[in-house]
Amino acid sequence: MPNIDVPKFNRVAVTACLVCIVAGAVPSAVINRPWPGAAGALVGIYLLFAIKVVQQWEKGIKLRLGRYVGLRGPGLSLWLRR
């Protein structure tokens, strides 16, 4: 049986994703239009992959298109731009 590598998400990213989905679903249900729910889901999924928590004993290396951008120290960091 092949081993399947499942990505592990941290609690902060999962919480941000769920908050965005709920924040989009509530207005979507109130105004009976699907676009707020879709927008909330898209932002939530983006944040799910963008938020990283670097442990105290680790350094995070940020690469963009294979090029070195910078180091990230311990704590919560968004791996967006800069």
PyMOL commands that set and color helices and strands:
alter all, ss='L'
color gray80, all
select helices_A, chain A and resi 11-31+35-50
alter helices_A, ss='H'
color red, helices_A
select strands_A, chain A and resi 51-54+60-64+67-72+75-78
alter strands_A, ss='S'
color yellow, strands_A
deselect
rebuild
show_as cartoon
